[in-house]
């Protein structure tokens, strides 16, 4: 069962980014409070940024990220973001929030490019291994000799 959005009014944990804390000051009502809809949206963005950043750093470091866990966390974060966006009036989205969303989109694009590179490298290695296994298992009776590896098409 999902947690209610009212939880968004609780203080941020120590792991919350300082950028998020600073951003909250920007979206305050005249009485100094931040609307719960904006809090929920900002928390959803911050959580997704953290997961995407963790994946991006792992890929840049040449590590193999825990894709299953990261995929689960990204899917959950996307659901949370979608729900939070539904609560925010599009006319109330100011330039600051729009800039925050564009920055997040740029972060996602960088992550997408790294994932694409990782996937292409994985496909290439897989093709090389498949060709090597095929060559090793074949006695050459029914096929012409092949190189040790073939370039994927």
TORROKE-858609 format. One record per residue (C-alpha): residue number from 1; residue in one letter; x, y, z. Coordinates in steps of 0.001 Angstrom, whole numbers, always signed. Each point is the difference from the previous one (the first is absolute). Example, Ala and Ser with C-alpha at 12.3 -4.5 7.8 and 13.67 -1.06 7.14 Angstrom:
! TORROKE-858609
<rec 1 'A' <+12300 -4500 +7800>>
<rec 2 'S' <+1370 +3440 -660>>
//
This chain:
! TORROKE-858609
<rec 1 'X' <+0 +0 +0>>
<rec 2 'X' <+1351 +3434 -879>>
<rec 3 'X' <+781 +2530 +2674>>
<rec 4 'X' <-2212 +3095 +48>>
<rec 5 'X' <+1293 +3229 -1459>>
<rec 6 'X' <-498 +1723 +3362>>
<rec 7 'X' <+3297 -1582 +1027>>
<rec 8 'X' <+1648 +2576 -2276>>
<rec 9 'X' <-399 +2565 +2799>>
<rec 10 'X' <+2442 -1828 +2250>>
<rec 11 'X' <+3563 +1314 +179>>
<rec 12 'X' <+2426 -1297 -2603>>
<rec 13 'X' <+2399 -2709 +1041>>
<rec 14 'X' <+3687 +768 +282>>
<rec 15 'X' <+557 -1637 -3420>>
<rec 16 'X' <-2072 +2651 -1778>>
<rec 17 'X' <+2021 +2176 -2333>>
<rec 18 'X' <+856 +3548 +954>>
<rec 19 'X' <-1280 +1065 -3405>>
<rec 20 'X' <-3429 -1284 +988>>
<rec 21 'X' <+94 +1849 +3322>>
<rec 22 'X' <+979 +3199 -1772>>
<rec 23 'X' <-2691 -556 -2610>>
<rec 24 'X' <-2682 -243 +2654>>
<rec 25 'X' <+674 +3583 +1020>>
<rec 26 'X' <-880 +1085 -3539>>
<rec 27 'X' <-3490 -1560 +9>>
<rec 28 'X' <-1499 +1482 +3128>>
<rec 29 'X' <-3426 +1466 +510>>
<rec 30 'X' <-192 +3536 +1369>>
<rec 31 'X' <-240 -1440 +3536>>
<rec 32 'X' <+3335 -1782 -511>>
<rec 33 'X' <-1366 -3513 -428>>
<rec 34 'X' <+547 -2138 -3064>>
<rec 35 'X' <-3149 -1481 -1575>>
<rec 36 'X' <-241 -3743 +591>>
<rec 37 'X' <-351 -623 -3737>>
<rec 38 'X' <+3318 +1710 -675>>
<rec 39 'X' <+1647 -1850 +2902>>
<rec 40 'X' <-1201 -3332 -1375>>
<rec 41 'X' <+1240 +877 -3492>>
<rec 42 'X' <+3396 +1190 +1232>>
<rec 43 'X' <+479 -3089 +2148>>
<rec 44 'X' <-906 -2239 -2950>>
<rec 45 'X' <+2489 +1820 -2229>>
<rec 46 'X' <+2713 -181 +2676>>
<rec 47 'X' <-476 -3753 +475>>
<rec 48 'X' <+126 -653 -3737>>
<rec 49 'X' <+3065 +2217 -394>>
<rec 50 'X' <+1734 -1991 +2716>>
<rec 51 'X' <-743 -3356 -1674>>
<rec 52 'X' <+957 +1223 -3483>>
<rec 53 'X' <+3175 +1574 +1373>>
<rec 54 'X' <+950 -3252 +1737>>
<rec 55 'X' <-480 -1941 -3247>>
<rec 56 'X' <+1910 +2587 -2029>>
<rec 57 'X' <+2934 -7 +2411>>
<rec 58 'X' <+152 -3813 -68>>
<rec 59 'X' <+27 -50 -3798>>
<rec 60 'X' <+2675 +2698 -201>>
<rec 61 'X' <+2154 -1917 +2481>>
<rec 62 'X' <-195 -3072 -2226>>
<rec 63 'X' <-1955 -1943 +2603>>
<rec 64 'X' <-3021 -2142 -706>>
<rec 65 'X' <-2843 +1643 +1894>>
<rec 66 'X' <-2674 -2033 +1752>>
<rec 67 'X' <-2396 +520 -2896>>
<rec 68 'X' <-2880 -1924 +1579>>
<rec 69 'X' <+39 +2171 +3125>>
<rec 70 'X' <+551 +3215 -1945>>
<rec 71 'X' <-2795 -843 -2428>>
<rec 72 'X' <-2384 -664 +2882>>
<rec 73 'X' <+946 +3273 +1697>>
<rec 74 'X' <-318 +1970 -3248>>
<rec 75 'X' <-3407 -1540 -747>>
<rec 76 'X' <-1212 +789 +3499>>
<rec 77 'X' <+1397 +3534 -273>>
<rec 78 'X' <-1715 +521 -3347>>
<rec 79 'X' <-3307 -1052 +1525>>
<rec 80 'X' <+569 +2395 +2893>>
<rec 81 'X' <+954 +2815 -2402>>
<rec 82 'X' <-3068 -623 -2168>>
<rec 83 'X' <-2300 +122 +3007>>
<rec 84 'X' <+1644 +3156 +1302>>
<rec 85 'X' <-246 +1701 -3411>>
<rec 86 'X' <-3729 -673 -108>>
<rec 87 'X' <-439 +2022 +3192>>
<rec 88 'X' <+1850 +3071 -1265>>
<rec 89 'X' <-1956 +2560 -1969>>
<rec 90 'X' <+1896 +496 -3293>>
<rec 91 'X' <-707 +3721 +150>>
<rec 92 'X' <+1756 +234 +3367>>
<rec 93 'X' <+3270 -1420 -1317>>
<rec 94 'X' <+2433 +2869 +74>>
<rec 95 'X' <+3307 +466 -1744>>
<rec 96 'X' <+1946 -1426 +2949>>
<rec 97 'X' <-1937 -3261 -9>>
<rec 98 'X' <+157 -170 -3791>>
<rec 99 'X' <+3797 +456 +180>>
<rec 100 'X' <+193 -2778 +2599>>
<rec 101 'X' <-1972 -2343 -2256>>
<rec 102 'X' <+2180 +895 -3006>>
<rec 103 'X' <+3130 -672 +2040>>
<rec 104 'X' <-1421 -3385 +942>>
<rec 105 'X' <-784 -699 -3665>>
<rec 106 'X' <+3620 +807 -901>>
<rec 107 'X' <+1201 -2380 +2724>>
<rec 108 'X' <-2265 -2711 -1426>>
<rec 109 'X' <+1378 +587 -3505>>
<rec 110 'X' <+3595 -410 +1203>>
<rec 111 'X' <-1022 -3195 +1780>>
<rec 112 'X' <-1766 -1257 -3132>>
<rec 113 'X' <+3109 +531 -2111>>
<rec 114 'X' <+2165 -1928 +2486>>
<rec 115 'X' <-2537 -2829 +111>>
<rec 116 'X' <-71 -91 -3807>>
<rec 117 'X' <+3794 -243 -147>>
<rec 118 'X' <-23 -2730 +2632>>
<rec 119 'X' <-2657 -1961 -1892>>
<rec 120 'X' <+1858 +311 -3326>>
<rec 121 'X' <+3228 -1226 +1622>>
<rec 122 'X' <-1872 -2919 +1555>>
<rec 123 'X' <-1489 -937 -3380>>
<rec 124 'X' <+3409 +167 -1661>>
<rec 125 'X' <+1614 -2202 +2645>>
<rec 126 'X' <-2910 -2431 -262>>
<rec 127 'X' <+443 -233 -3783>>
<rec 128 'X' <+3724 -673 +376>>
<rec 129 'X' <-603 -2720 +2589>>
<rec 130 'X' <-2778 -1587 -2059>>
<rec 131 'X' <+2240 -162 -3077>>
<rec 132 'X' <+2899 -1423 +2039>>
<rec 133 'X' <-2207 -2700 +1541>>
<rec 134 'X' <-1479 -853 -3379>>
<rec 135 'X' <+3466 -290 -1552>>
<rec 136 'X' <+1277 -2129 +2869>>
<rec 137 'X' <-2933 -2423 -205>>
<rec 138 'X' <+44 -368 -3774>>
<rec 139 'X' <+2202 -2552 -1686>>
<rec 140 'X' <-234 +1947 -3264>>
<rec 141 'X' <-1829 -2705 -1916>>
<rec 142 'X' <-3108 +1977 -885>>
<rec 143 'X' <+1218 +3562 +0>>
<rec 144 'X' <+2784 +1995 -1604>>
<rec 145 'X' <+2793 +1124 +2329>>
<rec 146 'X' <-831 +3184 +1883>>
<rec 147 'X' <+2007 +2570 +1818>>
<rec 148 'X' <+225 -228 +3780>>
<rec 149 'X' <-2499 +2806 +304>>
<rec 150 'X' <-2456 +1825 -2213>>
<rec 151 'X' <-1146 +3567 +232>>
<rec 152 'X' <-3638 +288 +1178>>
<rec 153 'X' <-2376 +1394 -2586>>
//
